[in-house]
Amino acid sequence: MSDKDLSNTSRTNWAALEAGDDEGIDYSDIPPLTEAFFEKATLSIPAPQAQRLVQIDPDVLQWFQAQGGEYKALINSVLRHHVESSGDQSVV
């Protein structure tokens, strides 16, 4: 980040935002929420993820990252496949 970026003054009207003044907001491009929308809508509550520190060899990590997309999800998918194919379903 350059000094120029840090010296820019925000032109946001923070007082209006904090006051909840919605008069200047154009909502005309937002489609209305219809019954059809709610018939198709689903509630998705993500399962809690276990956050653990796992050491992965640098070359293995580079391979997963080179596959593109979400490499962490790919690692999780590979590990899940291994667990499910091991035959021991007591932990899954």
Rosetta blueprint (number, residue, H / E / L):
1 M L
2 S L
3 D H
4 K H
5 D H
6 L H
7 S H
8 N L
9 T L
10 S L
11 R L
12 T L
13 N L
14 W H
15 A H
16 A H
17 L H
18 E H
19 A H
20 G L
21 D L
22 D L
23 E L
24 G L
25 I L
26 D L
27 Y L
28 S L
29 D L
30 I L
31 P L
32 P L
33 L L
34 T L
35 E H
36 A H
37 F H
38 F H
39 E H
40 K H
41 A L
42 T L
43 L L
44 S L
45 I L
46 P L
47 A L
48 P L
49 Q L
50 A L
51 Q L
52 R L
53 L L
54 V L
55 Q L
56 I L
57 D L
58 P H
59 D H
60 V H
61 L H
62 Q H
63 W H
64 F H
65 Q H
66 A H
67 Q L
68 G L
69 G L
70 E L
71 Y H
72 K H
73 A H
74 L H
75 I H
76 N H
77 S H
78 V H
79 L H
80 R H
81 H H
82 H H
83 V H
84 E H
85 S H
86 S L
87 G L
88 D L
89 Q H
90 S H
91 V H
92 V L
